[in-house]
Amino acid sequence: MPRVDVNIMGQSYSMVCRDGEERALREAAIYLDSKMKAIRDAGKVKGNDRIAVLAALGVAAEFLSVKSPQGPLSELTILEVKQKISAMHTVLDSALTPQENLF
């Protein structure tokens, strides 16, 4: 597995990833670095751990709000898709539970 060296907020990290994923890992590190520096530079948050958590929450919120560019679910965000799948699981569980008693 290839080793990738990245720098996030002045701190060096050496990571391994799958073959062919080096570029994506570097781009993710650059993106995270920019998010963390923006939070730090705003001056409202002190401490790298807090900055990292706020950056992670921001990235997670961005991820969950992404919509597919095309297809049957293109009008839904990833969060809405996850919620619909969870609701389907609940319906299936309630429908299948009585069936377990038959066996």
TORPALO-476650 format. One line per field, with one value per residue (C-alpha): residue in three letters; x, y, z. Coordinates in nm, 2 decimals. Layout:
<pts>
resn	(ALA	...)
u	(X	...)
v	(Y	...)
w	(Z	...)
</pts>
This chain:
<pts>
resn	(MET	PRO	ARG	VAL	ASP	VAL	ASN	ILE	MET	GLY	GLN	SER	TYR	SER	MET	VAL	CYS	ARG	ASP	GLY	GLU	GLU	ARG	ALA	LEU	ARG	GLU	ALA	ALA	ILE	TYR	LEU	ASP	SER	LYS	MET	LYS	ALA	ILE	ARG	ASP	ALA	GLY	LYS	VAL	LYS	GLY	ASN	ASP	ARG	ILE	ALA	VAL	LEU	ALA	ALA	LEU	GLY	VAL	ALA	ALA	GLU	PHE	LEU	SER	VAL	LYS	SER	PRO	GLN	GLY	PRO	LEU	SER	GLU	LEU	THR	ILE	LEU	GLU	VAL	LYS	GLN	LYS	ILE	SER	ALA	MET	HIS	THR	VAL	LEU	ASP	SER	ALA	LEU	THR	PRO	GLN	GLU	ASN	LEU	PHE)
u	(0.00	0.14	0.24	0.13	0.27	0.04	0.05	-0.25	-0.22	0.15	0.15	0.29	0.10	0.22	-0.07	-0.12	-0.40	-0.50	-0.33	-0.47	-0.61	-0.31	-0.44	-0.78	-0.61	-0.39	-0.69	-0.88	-0.59	-0.57	-0.95	-0.94	-0.64	-0.82	-1.13	-0.93	-0.72	-1.03	-1.18	-0.84	-0.80	-1.15	-1.01	-1.32	-1.20	-0.88	-0.72	-0.65	-0.88	-1.18	-1.08	-1.06	-1.40	-1.57	-1.40	-1.52	-1.87	-1.87	-1.74	-2.00	-2.28	-2.15	-2.14	-2.49	-2.64	-2.49	-2.74	-2.68	-2.66	-2.90	-3.11	-3.42	-3.28	-3.14	-3.39	-3.28	-2.98	-2.77	-2.91	-3.27	-3.18	-3.04	-3.36	-3.57	-3.37	-3.40	-3.78	-3.79	-3.59	-3.85	-4.14	-3.97	-3.88	-4.23	-4.37	-4.13	-4.14	-4.47	-4.33	-4.05	-4.32	-4.43	-4.10)
v	(0.00	0.34	0.59	0.95	1.24	1.54	1.86	1.98	2.31	2.28	1.93	1.65	1.32	1.00	0.78	0.47	0.42	0.18	0.19	0.47	0.67	0.88	1.19	1.17	1.15	1.45	1.65	1.56	1.68	2.00	2.06	1.98	2.20	2.49	2.44	2.42	2.73	2.93	2.84	2.92	3.25	3.36	3.38	3.26	2.90	2.81	2.47	2.24	1.97	2.21	2.34	1.99	1.90	2.21	2.14	1.78	1.89	2.14	1.88	1.62	1.88	1.95	1.58	1.51	1.80	1.68	1.58	1.33	1.52	1.27	0.97	0.88	1.02	1.34	1.56	1.42	1.49	1.21	1.27	1.25	0.92	0.78	0.88	0.71	0.40	0.40	0.44	0.15	-0.07	0.02	-0.08	-0.40	-0.49	-0.44	-0.64	-0.93	-0.96	-1.15	-1.38	-1.49	-1.65	-1.88	-2.06)
w	(0.00	-0.09	0.17	0.13	0.33	0.39	0.59	0.79	0.98	0.99	1.11	0.90	0.87	0.69	0.58	0.38	0.12	-0.15	-0.49	-0.70	-0.41	-0.34	-0.53	-0.36	-0.02	-0.10	-0.22	0.10	0.31	0.12	0.16	0.53	0.58	0.42	0.63	0.95	0.86	0.79	1.13	1.30	1.11	1.21	1.56	1.74	1.82	2.01	2.02	1.73	1.86	1.86	1.52	1.39	1.53	1.38	1.05	1.06	1.14	0.85	0.60	0.73	0.68	0.33	0.25	0.38	0.18	-0.15	-0.42	-0.70	-1.03	-1.20	-1.14	-0.95	-0.62	-0.76	-0.58	-0.24	-0.03	0.11	0.45	0.31	0.14	0.46	0.64	0.38	0.40	0.78	0.75	0.51	0.76	1.03	0.81	0.70	1.06	1.18	0.88	0.92	1.30	1.31	1.04	1.28	1.51	1.23	1.23)
</pts>
